[in-house]
Amino acid sequence: MTAQPRTVFDMVLDAFRGRKPEAEPQAAVPLSGVSAGTDLWAAFTGSAFGDGLPVVGSSTVTQVTAVHACVQLISGAIASLPVNIYQRDPNGEQQQLYDDPLWWVLNEQFNPRWAAAPGWEYGASSNLLHGDAFFEIERRGPAVVGLRPLHPLAVEVRPSSDGRRLLYRVTNTPDDGLDVAGSQVFDQDDIVHVPGPGFDGRRSVPPLRNHLRMAAGAASAMQEYTARFFSQGARPDYVIKADTGVSLSVEALAALRAQVDEYHAGLKNSRRPMLLSGGLDVKPLTMPLEDVELLGLRQFQVEEIARAFGVPPFMIGHNEKTTSWGSGVEAMGVGFVRYTLRQYLTRFENELNRKLFRQGRKFVAFDTTELEQADTKSLFESFRIAVGRAGEPAFMTLDEVRRRLKLKSMPGGDVLPTGDGAPVAVAEGTANA
């Protein structure tokens, strides 16, 4: 098969990753091809359209507080959830496993360098900003002994020769602390690849280059403008006017401008009296309308960014408008899990199950109980109903309730209460279902 000609964009990536380009025909790219709208233009500017907005990257975009709040809310919620391991029997009943070796990896320590909570947070942040999250599956023989989070920009995804599988080229850096220098190629069975919206079989649509770029870029521009607005005290909200007949030379104008900058620019010189002579006078100017509306524009950008992440604005501190999610913490938690968090959790669970277990008998699931949990009074009332209240039939044992509250089991707690007070023995394994 004839090798495809390489583009300047491919050569830029090779240089960035420290790779030596393969010996193949090089296609000449004219300088006119480096223009707005091309991939090479976007690689250096962050914008494919030359719209003049600030470049947004994973390090700069989180300087916008609304973006940071959305990413922190979703990734922090995922990192705080327990990852339970279940076993499904032929009858469809599910039993939670407490002694599976993978429980420690998924809940406490990915590997000696990564605790589980920051590992999940890193992966979720990568998914939110770059569209994909990657983890190397560390094995000892066939057994999974750890996960290593990978930066999305260090992973190149390509199909296998027959096009039925994916191969992952991972570029290692000195910070990885690995003996293997350069890059490694992994089969898809050794990489957990959590895609995002727009997945095309290889990579997902990166939010930083698509739906988040305009909103975050505009918010970043307004944030920078606001900072300059307040830090440069010599902004043009006044004019220095000379009396009729007084003419200043170019040198005099330069000296006056330097004096104003030196004695009146910056926050430390604000409110400092101005001394003028030679027929000069200060005339105040009203604040331009666009400056008055700046606060309103920034509030609108908060809503735009929250909409891009699927986060209700009130959950990131934007309380200008009311919410229809209810006023209780339980209603807010249930709505957040159901409409925002569940789509991310499903992607993580689906990829973990097909890469770690390879069969349907065992599976993992994030436990969202604490996020959806009601207040203490309502919680205890629901447990009273579960164990049988006022003669009603019970559907949970006392040990199951105590396990939810992280309490020790008690003698006789593994029996199901009945309405007449007579205990009913629970079949083995049902109490853990």
BELBEL-V641261 format. One record per pair of residues at least 24 apart in sequence whose C-alpha atoms are under 8 Angstrom apart, sorted by the first residue. I is the first residue (numbers start at 1). J is the second residue. If there is no record, write none. Layout:
i:j
I:J
I:J
This chain:
i:j
8:40
9:39
9:40
9:43
17:154
17:171
18:182
19:182
46:209
47:209
53:214
53:217
53:218
53:221
54:217
54:218
54:220
54:221
55:217
56:208
56:213
56:216
56:217
57:208
58:129
58:130
58:208
61:216
61:217
61:220
63:220
64:216
64:219
64:220
64:223
66:302
66:305
66:306
66:316
67:216
67:305
67:306
69:316
70:306
70:309
70:311
70:316
71:125
71:128
72:125
73:316
74:124
74:341
75:120
75:121
75:122
75:124
75:125
76:121
78:120
78:121
78:124
78:341
78:345
79:116
79:117
79:118
79:119
79:120
79:121
80:117
81:366
81:367
81:368
82:107
82:366
82:367
82:368
83:107
83:364
83:365
83:366
83:367
84:364
84:365
84:366
84:367
85:362
85:363
85:364
85:365
86:362
86:363
86:364
86:365
87:361
87:362
87:363
88:360
88:361
88:362
89:361
93:433
94:433
95:429
95:430
95:432
95:433
96:432
96:433
102:144
102:145
105:145
105:146
105:147
109:146
110:146
110:147
110:148
111:145
111:146
111:147
111:148
114:148
119:149
122:149
123:149
126:151
126:152
127:194
127:195
127:196
128:196
128:207
128:309
129:206
129:207
129:208
130:205
130:206
130:207
130:208
131:195
131:196
131:197
131:203
131:204
131:205
131:206
131:207
132:193
132:194
132:195
132:196
132:203
132:204
132:206
133:192
133:193
133:194
133:195
134:191
134:192
134:193
134:194
135:191
135:192
135:193
136:190
136:191
136:192
137:190
137:191
137:192
138:190
144:356
157:202
157:203
158:202
159:202
166:202
189:355
190:355
191:355
192:351
192:352
192:355
193:351
194:347
194:348
194:351
195:347
196:347
211:308
212:305
212:308
215:301
215:304
215:305
216:301
216:305
218:301
219:298
219:301
219:302
222:294
222:298
223:298
230:266
230:267
231:265
231:266
231:267
232:265
232:266
232:267
233:264
233:265
233:266
233:267
233:269
233:270
234:260
234:261
234:264
234:265
234:266
236:285
237:284
237:285
237:286
237:287
238:282
238:283
238:284
238:285
239:282
239:283
239:284
239:285
240:280
240:281
240:282
240:283
241:280
241:281
241:282
241:283
242:279
242:280
242:281
243:279
243:280
243:281
246:279
310:340
311:336
311:340
329:374
329:375
330:371
330:372
330:373
330:374
330:375
331:372
333:371
333:372
333:373
334:371
334:372
337:368
337:371
337:372
387:416
387:417
388:417
388:418
388:419
390:419
391:418
391:419
391:420
392:418
392:419
393:417
393:418
393:419
394:418
394:419
397:431
399:431
400:431
400:432
